[in-house]
Amino acid sequence: MKPFGRLVLAICAVLIGATALVAAPAQAAPAQPENYNFFGGIPYELQHPGGSLPGSNDFRCKPTAAHPRPVVLVHGTGGARTTNWGAYVPMLKNRGYCVFALTYGALPSMPWPLTAVGGMDRIEVSAGQLQKFVARVLAATGAKTVDIIGHSQGTYMPEYYVKYLGGADKVTNYVSLAPLWKGTGSVSPSMNQLGRLLGDVPMPMCIGCGGMLPGSSMNKKIWRGGSPYVKGVHYTNIMTRYDELVVPYTAGFVPGRRGESVDNIVVQDSCAQDYSDHLAIAGSRRAAYLALNALDPAHPVTVPCEFVPPFTGQS
């Protein structure tokens, strides 16, 4: 073949290849690896101090018709947007949700790693940070409301935002892992007295932790009107009998009154193999799938009954 002929063939080959590239459908983004372990997010925080887990806090994300509301993850005492949510960010992102997570209540003027130890400030201060974060999420995504998934203090603090900072018309679903509506230690008269005496006293490091005691002024604010709930928001409380920090675990088992939309779920009621404790419930596939169903009850996933060890959750 003459050189000119070879050149023509080469050009044709390049054009055909380029056309194939243009015509080929875009490849889907690779799935985020799912790791159902409470400590699954810690390695990322260690490698990327102050960062966000892959798949979260993408303010370019636009909700879809299937999942029209962004999900805001609210960590517990001592947690952060990375360390508390290693199981939830990839699970939600892989299913098409816009996922956001904040670190709230980290004490100011502290160096890392203390900046990754949230939930330390007064609940009112933390709720104000949540208010600003939700406003930013709604502005970026164009959504009208968000869904909240919280763990521990993250089940309690957001209600201050809902009741006092304008969150009632900005939250549709409010999912709580290890909730403490009545305050931890709520069966003990002495704990109620302690809450009344010390609930507003700043504790070392955890300035606002007294607000989670029964009888504290904060607990009374959460229960304003005789209920911790607000009409128009759907609440799902997911609890474990083996909770060693919310004592008793039924502090989070509060039925709704007329006009209030509330589901109470104790994970052992449907699976005796589930030994989740306070930490493990945020690293359990079972609890996570229950949360998925609370976000989208019209398209439920099958919730597995499988062994869930305490402390870590599944691996």
ABEGO torsion letter per residue (X at the ends): XBAAAAAAAAAAAAAAAAAAAAABBBBBBBBBBBBBBAAAAAAAAAABBGBBBBGBGBAABBBBAABABBBBBBBBBGBBAAAAAAAAAAAAAAAGBBBBBBBBGBBBGBBOAAAABBGABBAAAAAAAAAAAAAAAAAAAGBABBBBBBBEAAAAAAAAAAAAAGAAAABABBBBBGBBAAEBGAABAAAAAAAAAAAABBBBGBAAAAAABBGBAAAAAAABGGBABBBGBBBBBBBBAABAABOBAAAABBBBBBGBBBBBBBAAAABAABABBAAAAAABAAAAAAAAAAABAABBBBBBBBBBBBGAEBX
